[in-house]
C-alpha cells in the first residue's frame, strides 16, 4: 500500500463561513485559497497557515455557487473582485435570468464565462465586463459546470440534461453533437492540460473520458465512487485525474489507463464543489511516489 509515513498530516480545519462551502480554488501561485459559500460571502485564506486574509467579500444576495481566479492571480470572480484589496471591481455582470451555477476565466485572461440554471452560458469581456455575443443555447436543463480549453478556443459545459457540449468561443456555435453516455446529471467537466481529452463526472457515480477532437468516449467509465461525482480535475502534468464525491471520498486515477492509482481518501466533512487539488507546484500532496509506484506495479505506461 506504499509508504504511509510520507503522507501529509491531516489538515487543520479552517472555520469562518456560516454556511456550506460551495466552491474552493487555489490562487495560481498557490499562496491563497478562495471559498464561496451559502452564507453569501467569499473568503480568502492563507494557504500555508489557514488564516483568514482580510474581511469576507460581501455583496451577493444569494449563496455563492462558484469562484475562480484570473490566470494572473489579480482578480477573483463570483462577481469581479480585486484579489489584493478585496474591493469589488465595477458592477456585477448581469444578464442571466436565473442562478449562476458555474464561472471560469479563459486561460488567456480575456474572457469570463458563466453557466446558469436558466440553461444558458454567457461570455463576458474580462476588462470591460460587457457581454460578448448572445447567450450560448442548446442545453435543455441546468448548466452545472463549465470549463475552457487550454488554448482558450473552446468551452465545455456539463448539464442536468445528462450531456456535455463543446462550444466555439469565437462564434458561439456548438461544435459537433452533444457528448452522451452518462445516465444522470453531469456535475463537473475538465480539459486535460494538453487539450486532448475532456473528463466528466456525473450523478450516476462514474467518470468518463472523451477525445476532444473526435468527441468519442475513450475506454470504459471509471467506476469506484458510490455516489454523485461532484468535482474532477487533472494533475498539472496530465498524468492523473482526481475526483471528489458525495460518498465522502477523493480518488486518483491514471489518465492513460483509467485505473485507480491512489486513494480512496475519506473526508470527514463534505465540501461541495471544485476543490482545485493538487495545489500548484505541489503536485500530489505527498502521495505522488505511491501513485507512481502503484501504477508501475499495475503495468501502467
Secondary structure, 3 states (H helix, E strand, C coil): CCCHHHCCCCCCCCCCCCCCEEEEEECCCCCEEEEEECCCCEEEEECCCCCECCCCECCCCCCCCCCEECCCCCEEECCEEECCCCCECCCCCCCCCCCEEEEEECCCCCEEEEEECCCEEEEEECCCCCEEEEEEECCCCCEEEEEECCCCCEEEEEECCCEEEEEECCCCCECCCCEECCCCCEEEEEECCCCCEEEEEECCCCEEEEECCCCCECCCCECCCCCCEEEEEECCCCCEEEEEECCCEEEEEECCCCCEEEEEEECCCCCCCCCCCCECCECCCCCHHHHHHHHHHCCCC
